[in-house]
Amino acid sequence: MAYSETKVIIGGLAHVPILIFILNLIKGNFETKTDDTKEIKVKKEPIKVIELKESEVRKEEVKGVEELTNNLEEIENKTEEVNKKVKKKKKKKKKNMKRD
């Protein structure tokens, strides 16, 4: 059964208020309510600056930092060696795969 153009237009216009009501209902749920909000003021505290003198730094701390940097360099060297070995193995596998 086919509807005439006028019935389709009248039906569409009849549903517009319903759609507007639903959209306003959804919009109202997501809006912030200005009456319930409270103003919060944050006080900024001044930043304290501490200056260290060179004499305050302990030699032990410097040695500890140097040891850590040396250990880090050793670890980086080992990882580079392992990466090179892995790359060589992958190349060998690729060559073997091509031969087969």
Number of C-alpha atoms within 10 A of each C-alpha: 3 4 7 8 9 9 10 11 10 10 11 11 11 11 10 10 11 10 11 11 11 11 11 10 11 11 10 11 9 8 8 9 9 7 6 6 8 7 5 6 6 6 6 6 6 6 6 6 6 6 6 8 7 7 7 7 10 9 10 9 10 11 11 11 12 12 12 12 12 12 12 12 12 12 12 12 12 12 12 12 12 12 12 12 12 12 12 12 12 12 12 12 12 11 11 10 9 8 7 5
